[in-house]
Amino acid sequence: MISQGASRAVAPPARKHNGPGKPWLERETALLIDAYEERWSSLKRGQLKAHQWEEVAGSVAAKLGLSRPSKSGTQCRHKIEKLRQRYRAELQRGGSSSRWTFFDRIDRMERGPLPISVRPPPPPSPPPRSGDGESVEVEEDQGRRRISRSGLREDEWAAREVAAAVRRFREGLARLQKRSLEMVIEMERDWTKMETRRTEMVIESQRRLVEVIAMAFSAKKKPRRSHRT
């Protein structure tokens, strides 16, 4: 005989829905950009599918040391879309002078790697100096790196030079675009002046022609004087 308790259907556990969730932390956002760019580049900048967005969410969680993703793939996709919207808004406001934390990071992602023709040359090696120029080698998990007494890693110092070169290139491009716009405005202003002058000349020519025609008609209408013999 089946007991009354056994005959009852066991209710399935309540499923958790991905609501708005917690706000994105700065480190979490930075890891999201890295994970997305990696998969985006592997697809040759193609659109990610739903399962690939879930992989992005899992990658972010793994780098944060979480056992399960704190954000869904859909939330990751929405966050990337918002970051791109903010990037386009910052570009319209000047771009190079933006103080937004992720502007340079999104800018590098959107522009892609620089072509060889515009890549800055490698930074020159600093001249050796006694005492201050000494470096000590330290073992790290990812390999051996040379760290100077100033506290900056050599790869960070290269990275800074590249960032400065990219910033100078972007500022130069902005100046060139501004100058091109000024030239277009000057050409339009000169063209307007020429059109105004041409219109004035046409009106003046028409006025003179009317005067000549009027004088010719008035001369024909004058009566001839009769001569008495």
DARA-V5633 format. One record per backbone hydrogen bond with DSSP energy under -0.5 kcal/mol. NH is the residue of the N-H (numbers start at 1). CO is the residue of the C=O. If there is no record, write none. Layout:
BEGIN
NH|CO ; NH|CO
END
This chain:
BEGIN
7|3 ; 8|4 ; 8|5 ; 11|9 ; 19|17 ; 29|25 ; 30|26 ; 31|27 ; 32|28 ; 33|29 ; 34|30 ; 35|31 ; 36|32 ; 37|33 ; 38|34 ; 39|35 ; 40|36 ; 41|37 ; 42|38 ; 43|39 ; 44|41 ; 45|40 ; 46|40 ; 53|49 ; 54|50 ; 55|51 ; 56|52 ; 57|53 ; 58|54 ; 59|55 ; 60|56 ; 61|57 ; 62|58 ; 63|59 ; 64|60 ; 65|62 ; 66|61 ; 76|72 ; 77|73 ; 78|74 ; 79|75 ; 80|76 ; 81|77 ; 82|78 ; 83|79 ; 84|80 ; 85|81 ; 86|82 ; 87|83 ; 88|84 ; 89|85 ; 90|86 ; 91|87 ; 92|88 ; 93|89 ; 94|91 ; 95|90 ; 96|94 ; 98|95 ; 103|100 ; 106|102 ; 107|103 ; 108|104 ; 109|105 ; 110|106 ; 111|107 ; 112|108 ; 118|115 ; 119|115 ; 119|116 ; 132|130 ; 133|129 ; 134|131 ; 136|147 ; 138|145 ; 140|143 ; 143|140 ; 145|138 ; 147|136 ; 147|145 ; 148|152 ; 149|134 ; 151|148 ; 154|146 ; 157|153 ; 158|154 ; 159|155 ; 160|156 ; 161|157 ; 162|158 ; 163|159 ; 164|160 ; 165|161 ; 166|162 ; 167|163 ; 168|164 ; 169|165 ; 170|166 ; 171|167 ; 172|168 ; 173|169 ; 174|170 ; 175|171 ; 176|172 ; 177|173 ; 178|174 ; 179|175 ; 180|176 ; 181|177 ; 182|178 ; 183|179 ; 184|180 ; 185|181 ; 186|182 ; 187|183 ; 188|184 ; 189|185 ; 190|186 ; 191|187 ; 192|188 ; 193|189 ; 194|190 ; 195|191 ; 196|192 ; 197|193 ; 198|194 ; 199|195 ; 200|196 ; 201|197 ; 202|198 ; 203|199 ; 204|200 ; 205|201 ; 206|202 ; 207|203 ; 208|204 ; 209|205 ; 210|206 ; 211|207 ; 212|208 ; 213|209 ; 214|210 ; 215|211 ; 216|212 ; 217|213 ; 218|214 ; 219|215 ; 220|216 ; 221|217 ; 222|218 ; 228|226
END
